[in-house]
Amino acid sequence: MESSLWSLYCHDSRGLHEIKEAGFKPSGKLWSDISNLLQVLNAKIHPCFKDQIPTESENFSAMSYRFDNFSFKVLMFVLTTANVKQIRFNNCDLNEDLIAMIIEIISLDHINWLQIDWNPGLQDYKYSELLRGDSKLQVLSLKACNLGDNALSYICEALKENKKLKTLDLYGNRIYSLTPIAEMLEVNRSLMHLNLAKNELTDEQLMPLVGAFGKIPFPSERVEEFRRREKEIIKEKAMKNKGHGEIEPPADELIEEEESGQCFLMKNKVFSRLNLSLNKIESDRQLRLILIQALPHFKILMKNNPIPELVKRPLVIGFSQNLVI
């Protein structure tokens, strides 16, 4: 092992190809594999690897470290076989090269949680690449990444195809338009939890979400068309999934109430939790419309919004099942 101290530039002369060419066979034990591989490569050990408690847990966490490409590639190489399910790189200033390395491993079945909070500075489209293709992530946390509406649009486009992600955390960003989210929820049937806390949202900005999910009035003249299309979709899914054993998400359900004869579409029954805490919601016009249509299991978190007590009290009484405020 080289005796000189590690620095961000100490591996600049090393080629990433060396890691694969070393012929090292990981044992599946994360910390011992990192140490042994670095010895084989005669490479300096990154401070993050030194500071970690050497237990074989299901988590890898790095907080406020910067990585050179070579050290990061060593870590990614070992993670392909290690029993690690959750990966966190908080405030680590990950650049596009490092994100590209992460993208290479999130198709692995055992890695289902990625947290890269406080990581601004990437091009808007780059965050969405974590959800494209064969990504197996079920949880993606992008807190305080300075994401704006453009980055959100890329993420939502990816989620129109993604069928794995269950939780998306966008706390503390710069999101103002919820139209991309509404359009995504029209298509996506895997996302369960969405955190939009601390994005300076107002009640008016919730308007696109009205009718995007929940119990939606459905025109009677379209019932026959819906039933016909429903049968076609069932046949298409059966053909597509034949022999693959894939589990399809719950389909939207059309119901007719006996008393009124009114038809309703039980739309996106999977989406069940929306966090709107710490925003700037002062009125309840759009919020109330969302709650009126909410399914019994759906929850909206609304803590620490500047809602006047006269507005808050009727909401608490009328929507106690769906609202946490």
Secondary structure, DSSP 8 states (H G I E B T S, - for coil): ---S---TTTTTT--THHHHHTT----S-HHHHHHHHHHHHT----HHHHHS-----SEEEEES----HHHHHHHHHHHTTS---EEEEET----HHHHHHHHHHTTSTT--EEE--S---S-HHHHHGGGSTT---SEEE-TTS---HHHHHHHHHHHTT--S--EEE-TTS-----HHHHHHHTT--S--EEE--SS---SGGGGGGTTTSEEEEE-GGGHHHHHHHHHHHHHHHHHHTTTT--------EEEE-TTT--EEEEE-SS--EEE-TTS-----HHHHHHHHH--TT-EEE-TT----HHHHHHHHHH-TTTEE-
